[in-house]
Amino acid sequence: MPQRSRSLSVHACKACAAALALAATITSAQADVSSPYDGAWRFSIMPYLWAPGYEGHFRYNIPPGASGNPNVNVGPVDALKLLNFAFMGTAEVNRGHWGLFTDIVYVNFDNDKARVKSITGPGGDVEFPVNLGTEAGLKATIWTLAPSYAFYANGASSSAIFLGTRYLDVTSSLKWNFSGPLSLFPQSGKLEQKANAWDAVGGIKGRFGFSGSHWFIDYYADIGTGDTDLTYQGVAAVGYAWGCADIELAYRYLHYEPGQRRFIKNLSFYGPALGVRFHF
């Protein structure tokens, strides 16, 4: 082979090798950028609408002039008819394996039909009233805050564990009207009672991304205790990701069992949610 041809071949090989090295470097850098553990800060915020129905069992304190405690069953309540106002949103920050997320829900339900199951007197006497026009309303604030640790990531799929706290603040109102006089309780009246609780909660959350697709499934589950005997929550969502935003349709269930001697014996919220998550 002529010397000039040999020199051109050598230079061509060197150029190809340099191009391959540059491509590998770029690919590696892109992989590092897309890696959730690369140490870069990542933020997301998601406003959403959750239309929760609710049901619960309440035991109100003795009203003035009475000597009994009413045990009240509420629900299931139709959220779309009775939801007066709501504010909901979640935000998250991550760096490497570690993250921090918060979620806040405020709901205000108008009065709906309720049933006073029984009225218990101080001596243990029990009366079973006939409800004519008993109604109950509810306002609730639920706030969750927890640090998280991501232990798995593969493409669009990831999982993290977390341990944090959840705060519940509830105001419940009761308006009653009974048929016939009662020895333990007024025939009609109105009550309002408040309760709040701090609980430690822990659980798992994550995403399963379908390979080669924009579709994904998100999941979340927690359980905890503290001021309440037991609280737990589960969320399952299907979503579509594009660019810097995801749209998600979820079903959410949240349950509280504060204890038999508390104002709230049990309380559940449940229903569909729709939100858009923005990534920064």
N, C-alpha and C positions, 0 to 999 in steps of 0.2 A: 504494500500500500504506500502511495506517495506520502512524503513527510507532511505536506500541507493538509491532506485528507485525514491523516492520523491526528494531527493537531486539532482540526475541526471536530473530530469525533470525541477527543478528550474534553474539549471545551463544552461540547453538547452534553456529555455525560455529567460534567460538573454542574452545568446549568440545571439539568434534570434533578440531580441530587439536591441542589440548593432549593429548587421549587418544592420538592417533596418535603424537605426539612421545614420550609416555611409553612406549607400546608399543615404539617403535623403540629407545628407550634400554634398556628391559629386555631386548629381543631381542639388542641389541649386547652388553650385559653378560653375558648367558647364553652368547653365542658366545665372548666372551673367556674365560669360565670353562672352557668345553669345549675351548678351543684348547690343544694340547700345547706351544705356544711362548709362553704368557702369563706365564712367569716364576714360576709357582707350583710349590712342591715337590710331587712325586708319588712315592709309594713302592709297591712290590709285593713280595710274598713268596710262593713256591710250594714247598711240600713235595711230593715226588713219589716214585713207585716205578718204578724202571727195572730190568727183569729182563734183564740183558745176558748173552747167551752170550759166550764168548770163545774165541779160538784164537791160537796163537803158535808161534814157533820160538825156542828158547832154546839157549844154549851155556854149560854150567856149567863152573866152574873145576875144576881137578884136585883130587879128594878126597885125604885123607891115605892114603899107601900105594899110590897109583895113579900112572900116568904118561900118562893120556889125558884128553881133554875130550869129554864126551857131547853130541851134538847131538840135541835133543829136540823133537818135534812134539806139540803139545797142541791138542785140539779137532777139530771144534767141540764146545763144552761146553754141556750142557743146564742153563741157569740155574735153571729151576724145580725141578730135582731136587737141585742141588748148592749153591745159594746158601745159605750158612750165616747170614750177617748182612749188612745193607745200611743205609746212611744216605745220603739224597740231599736236596738242596734248592737253590733259587736265590733271589736277592733282587736288587732293582734300585731305584735312586733316580734321578729325573730332575728337571731344572729348565731350562725353556726348551729349547734345542736339545741341551744337554749331559746326559749321564747316566753312571752307573757301575753295573756289574752284576757279580755274583759267582755262581759255581756250584761246588758241592762234591759229590763222589761217593766213598763208601767201600763196597767190596764185599769179601766174604770167601767164597771157594769151597772146599768140601771137596775131598778128593782124588778124581780121576777118572782113567780110563784114559788113558795116554799112550804114545807110541812113541819109543824111542831109535833114531833113524835110523842113526847111525854113531858111532864113537868114534875120534877123531883123536889119534895119538901125537905126541910132540915131534919125531920125525924125519920126520913126514908120513905114517907108516903109518896105515892105516884098517882098522877092524874093523866088521863088521855083525852085531850080536848078535841072537839070537832072544829077543823079549820074552815073558816068562811072566806077570809081575805088576807091570808098571811103572805107577806112578800119579803124578800131579802135582796140587798145590794152588796156590792163588793168593790173595794179599791185595793190594788196590790202593787207593790214594787219588789222586784226580784233582781238582785245584783250579784254577779259571779265574777271573781277575780282569781287567777291562778297562773303561776309559772309552769312551764312545760319543758319536757326534754324529749327530743326526737331521737328515737332509737332505730328507725328504719327509713330508708329512702331508696327508691328504684324507679327512675324515670318520673312519671307523673303520680306515682303512688308513694305514700308516706304514712307513718304512724308515730304518735307521741303519747307519752304518759304525763299526767299532771297531778298536782296536789295544791289546793287552794281553799278558798272560803266562799260561802254563799250567804247572802243576807235576804231575809224576807220581812216585809212590813205589810200588814194587812189591816184594813178597816172594814168591818162588816156591820151592816145596818139591818134591823128587823122591825117590820110593822106587822102587828097581828090583830086578828079579829076572830073571836071564838064564839061558838054557839052555846048559849046558856052560861050561867054564872059558875065560877070555879072558886074553891075554898083557898087554893094556894096562889092564885095568880089573877091579875085584872083581866077583864073580858076583852079589852082592847088596849093598845098602846104602841109605843115605839122605843127602840133601844139602838145604841151604837156602841161598838166595842172594838178596841185595837189590840194588836199583838205584833211582836217582832221577834226574830230569832237569828242568831249567827250559828252557822254550821261549817265544819271542816268537810270538804268534799275532795274526792280523788277519782281518777278514771283514765280513760283512753279516748283518743280522737284521732282521726286521720282521713285519708282519701285513697280510694282505689281508682286509678286512671286506666281506661281501656287503651291498649296499645294501638297507636296509629289513629286515634280518634280524639275528638274534642270532648267527648262525653266522660263523665266521672260519677262516682258515688262517694258521698261524704258520710261519715259516721261519728257519733259522739255518745258516750255513756259515762255517768258518774254515780257515785253513792257516797253518803256521808251521814254524820251525826254531830251533835253538839247540844245546842239549846233544844233541839227536837230529838225525839227518839230515833227517827229514820227519815231520810230524804233521798230520793233517787230521780234520775232523769235520763231519757234516751231520745236521740235525734237521728233520723235517717233521711238523706237527701239525695236527689239525682240532679245533676247540673251539666251545664255546657260552658266550656271555657273558650274565650277568644280574646287575643290581645292582653290588655291589662285588666280585664273584668270577667267575672263569672256570674251566671244567673243560676239560681238554685231553687228548687221546689222541695220542701221538706215536710215531714210529719214529726211533731214534738210532743212528748209526754213528760210531765213533771209532777211528782207526788211528794206530799208531806204527811208524816205521822208524828205530830208534836207530843202526843201522850194523852192518856185517858183523863187525866186530871186537869188538862189545859183547856183554854177557851176553844181552840181548834183541836178536834179529835183527829180529823184527817181532811186533807184538801188536795184536789187534783186539778191540773190544767192540761188540756190536750187539744190538738187540732193542727191544721195545715199552716205552713208558713211559706212566704215567697220573698226572696231577697236578691240583691245584686252586690257582689263583693268586688271592690276595687283594689288593685295591687299597685304598690309604689316601690 
